[in-house]
Amino acid sequence: MLALGIPVALGAIMILGAVRANRGIGALKYPFALVILILVIGFGAALALPSTDGPLSRLWLGLPARAAIVIYGVGLLPILILPVAYAMTFEEMTLSAEDLERVRAIAREAR
């Protein structure tokens, strides 16, 4: 449950942050799906590994297997994917001039 719950919650937060009223998330659906998949695989692999870590255990890039999967897979891979995806869709996904004016009008009315 943990290996599925955390990625789904993080994916939902990413989608809520990127969604636009009439446009949805556009091309970001593929990077988001990839990141969610990476998180599911990473957490699942870390939880599925047997607990045989000891002083003679083999290290992966200086870390025990479980820690390496969490740090490099769950932590580092999304950090490499998401900024590139946001940069590639910046013009499409940012607020338009009309959207900004609508937000300013709402702010003026609220005062």
C-alpha positions in Angstrom: 0.0 0.0 0.0 2.9 2.4 0.8 4.6 1.7 -2.5 1.4 2.8 -4.3 0.0 5.4 -1.9 3.0 7.8 -1.9 3.4 7.9 -5.7 -0.3 8.4 -6.3 -0.4 11.2 -3.7 2.7 12.9 -5.2 1.3 12.5 -8.7 -2.0 14.0 -7.7 -0.2 17.0 -6.2 1.8 17.5 -9.3 -1.3 17.3 -11.5 -3.3 19.7 -9.3 -0.4 22.2 -9.5 -0.1 21.9 -13.3 -3.8 21.7 -14.4 -5.4 24.7 -16.1 -9.1 25.2 -16.2 -10.0 24.3 -19.8 -6.7 22.9 -21.0 -5.9 20.1 -18.5 -2.3 19.2 -18.1 -1.5 18.8 -21.8 1.8 17.3 -22.7 2.8 17.0 -19.0 0.8 13.8 -18.7 3.6 11.7 -20.1 6.4 13.0 -17.8 4.0 12.8 -14.8 3.1 9.2 -15.7 6.8 8.4 -16.0 7.6 9.9 -12.6 4.8 8.1 -10.9 5.9 4.9 -12.5 9.5 5.5 -11.3 8.3 6.2 -7.8 6.1 3.1 -7.7 9.0 0.9 -9.0 11.5 2.6 -6.6 9.4 2.3 -3.5 8.3 -1.2 -4.4 11.9 -2.4 -5.0 13.1 -0.8 -1.8 10.3 -2.5 0.2 10.7 -5.9 -1.7 14.4 -6.3 -1.1 15.3 -8.8 1.6 16.6 -7.3 4.8 20.1 -8.9 4.6 22.1 -5.7 4.9 25.2 -6.1 7.0 28.8 -4.8 7.2 29.8 -6.9 4.2 26.8 -6.0 2.0 27.5 -4.8 -1.5 27.2 -1.0 -1.9 25.6 0.8 -4.9 27.4 4.0 -5.5 28.4 4.1 -1.8 25.1 3.2 -0.3 23.3 0.0 0.7 20.9 -1.2 -1.9 17.7 0.1 -0.3 19.1 3.5 0.4 20.6 3.7 -3.1 17.2 2.9 -4.6 15.4 5.5 -2.6 18.1 8.3 -2.9 19.0 7.7 -6.6 15.7 6.3 -8.0 13.0 8.0 -6.0 14.9 11.2 -5.2 17.2 11.9 -8.1 15.4 10.7 -11.2 12.3 12.8 -10.8 14.5 15.8 -10.2 16.1 15.2 -13.6 12.8 14.6 -15.4 10.3 17.2 -14.0 12.3 20.4 -14.6 13.0 19.4 -18.2 9.3 18.6 -18.7 8.2 22.0 -17.2 10.8 23.9 -19.3 9.6 22.2 -22.5 6.0 23.1 -21.8 6.5 26.5 -20.2 5.0 28.6 -23.1 2.0 26.2 -23.4 1.2 25.8 -19.7 1.9 29.3 -18.2 -0.9 31.8 -17.6 -1.9 33.8 -20.6 -2.4 37.6 -20.6 -6.1 37.0 -20.3 -5.7 34.7 -17.3 -3.5 37.3 -15.6 -6.0 40.0 -16.2 -8.8 37.8 -14.8 -6.7 37.1 -11.6 -6.0 40.9 -11.2 -9.7 41.6 -11.6 -10.6 39.1 -8.9 -8.0 40.6 -6.6 -9.4 44.1 -7.2 -12.9 42.9 -6.4 -11.7 41.2 -3.2 -10.2 44.5 -1.9 
